Amino acid sequence: MDALIFLTYLAVVLLIGLFCTFIARKIKIPNVLLLIVTGIILGNIYYKEAPLISFPPVFLTSISILALVMIIFDAASRFKLKKFDALSTKALRLSLTLLFLNIIFLSLFFKFTFKVESIFLVLLFSALMSGTDPAALLSMIKPTSNKILELLRIESLVNTPFIVLLPFIILDFMKTVKTELLLTRFIDQLLPFLQQFVVGIGAGVLVGIMMLKFMKKEYSHVLSPLVMITAALITYILAENLKGNGVLAVTAMALLFGNVYVKQKIQLQEFSSIFSNSLEILVFVLIGLVIKMPFSLKFFLLSFMLFITYLAIRYAAIDFSLMGLKLKAKEKLFMALNAQKGIAVAAVAFTLSTLNIPGMGLILNLTLAFMLYSIIVSTIIIKLSKYFISQEVQDVKK
């Protein structure tokens, strides 16, 4: 009976998600916004003093890991080292600069504003907020040759592996290094952390080589996509069981897959992208459903102040890292305000929500708030793109 109830909940969530996506296309706004808001509404509906819709922790953990693995693989496999041009280099420089400034300045502002004791959680939040994904917005407009829009697209592609990987590296370091850190014991505590790196990369390369040996010989329309998904899951499971970093393992395997010749690679990547996108509806609704964001004036004021600080840091990163492009102030502002948090951030937050870590609730609440703020701001800025980038953005007819 319980299984039937949970399947009913799942069907309802997917049905509502599809309906929200349809409505979003009609009114020309990102479906992400409606999906998250819908999840928040569903999470605050109670029946007989219990949530109307709820899922068992095992189900949430399984979905979060599956979504995380596929999103990591899809993003990292598109990271082509041979196709790095001048614009890609600038996008990488921007991503690294933003990450560096966030870890310093956003961390300080966050720590003192919200009185967070754990420096690891502060760094985790700052690293996670360095990710951008304007693709959901830019996909609704006609392709253009505008370098600003192209730079935003490349930036989201480049920074996804970093922002997915870093939070889990920080978590592993937090588990390994004790709070009472003594300088004399630092090396002893650091070795298990480095071991997770070695095991993770080793597992990723090992499974990647085995997968490539199969795929180099022949391509099967039915089996090859299944082999790819299975290999990604096995890589994560193998690394975690060997006390390594599963996220790093999948990243290593995906980079190997993306930069080595494989028959029908484009078709395989399209399948990976479709499979990942199919999980987006579920993840975005569930993240709003699972994370219980407080609806208090104090929280919204402080979180919005933190978001404004983040936008200022992003503008400074753009100004410093893209000096060679000689961008106008309004073009820099356009890029700074287009900082939407997408599926990568959502998948990481969803995975973190399944972990029982003290203080993680605040991180998740702020992440959800940042996602909402960034989507709303980015949507408005895209609509006003003619003023910022001297080019009118026309909606694609669906």
Buried (B, 14 or more C-beta within 10 A) or exposed (E): EEEEEBEEBBEBBBEBBEEBBEEBBEEBBBBBBBBBBBBBEBBBEEEEEEBEBBBEEEBBBEBBBBBBBBBBBBBBBBBEEEEBEEBBEBBBBBBBBBBEBBBEBBBEBBBEEBEBEBEBBBBBBBBBBBBBBBBBBBEBBEEBEBBBBBBBBBBBBBBBBBBBBBBBBBBBBBEBBEEEEEEEEEEEBEEBBEBBBEBBBBBBBBBBEBBBEBBEEEBEEEEBBEBBBEBBBBBBBBBBEBEBBBBBBBBBBBBBBBEEEBEBBEEBBEBBBEBBEEBBBBBBBBBBBBBBBEEEEEBBEBBEEBBEBBBBBBBBBBBEBBEEBEBEEEBBBBBBBBBBBBBBBBBBBBBBBBEEBEBBBBBBBBBBBBBBBBBBBBBEBBBEBEEBBEBEBEEEEE
